[in-house]
Amino acid sequence: MSSDITFESVFGDPAEEEAPEGALRVATVGNYNSSSGSTLIFPGSSSATQKRYKRLYSASISSGSKVLVAKVSGTYVILDRIV
């Protein structure tokens, strides 16, 4: 097997995947910022997204938290931390 084969080259970028509205996914918070949003690391990816995602006000998260996200209006919203 060639070393050029990556998860993304076989399955596509998990963050850009065409998920239906309301779809739930698990991710890890990369860089947490309460005002500008947080980057996410989706399963199968080794790096955080460039895009920042907003969270529900009640979601208590920090960098490294496992979170549940939902696809809403073409983007993901962080619903809460998974403990």
RACOR-V918546 format. One record per residue. N is the residue number from 0. SS is DSSP state (helix for helix, strand for strand, loop for the rest). OMEGA is omega in whole degrees, -180 to 180 (999 if undefined). NEAR is the number of other ideal C-beta (glycine too) atoms within 10 Angstrom. Layout:
((N;SS;OMEGA;NEAR) (N;SS;OMEGA;NEAR))
//
This chain:
((0;loop;-178;4) (1;loop;179;5) (2;loop;179;5) (3;loop;-179;6) (4;loop;179;9) (5;loop;177;11) (6;helix;-178;13) (7;helix;-179;14) (8;helix;180;10) (9;helix;-173;8) (10;helix;-176;10) (11;loop;-180;12) (12;loop;-178;13) (13;helix;-179;18) (14;helix;-178;21) (15;helix;-178;11) (16;loop;178;13) (17;loop;178;7) (18;loop;178;14) (19;loop;177;6) (20;loop;179;9) (21;loop;179;8) (22;loop;178;13) (23;strand;178;11) (24;strand;175;17) (25;strand;178;12) (26;strand;175;25) (27;strand;178;17) (28;strand;177;24) (29;loop;-180;17) (30;loop;-179;14) (31;loop;174;16) (32;loop;-174;11) (33;loop;-177;9) (34;loop;-176;5) (35;loop;-179;9) (36;loop;-175;17) (37;strand;172;25) (38;loop;-178;21) (39;strand;172;24) (40;strand;-180;19) (41;strand;179;19) (42;loop;-179;10) (43;loop;179;15) (44;loop;-180;18) (45;loop;-179;8) (46;loop;-180;10) (47;loop;177;19) (48;loop;172;20) (49;loop;-179;7) (50;loop;177;13) (51;loop;-176;16) (52;strand;179;19) (53;loop;179;14) (54;strand;170;20) (55;loop;-178;12) (56;loop;-177;5) (57;loop;-178;7) (58;loop;180;17) (59;loop;-175;10) (60;loop;174;19) (61;loop;178;10) (62;loop;-180;13) (63;loop;180;10) (64;loop;169;18) (65;strand;-176;13) (66;strand;173;21) (67;strand;-180;15) (68;strand;179;22) (69;strand;177;16) (70;strand;-179;17) (71;strand;178;13) (72;loop;175;7) (73;loop;178;6) (74;strand;177;12) (75;strand;175;23) (76;strand;178;16) (77;strand;-178;22) (78;strand;-180;17) (79;strand;179;15) (80;strand;175;15) (81;loop;180;12) (82;loop;999;6))
//
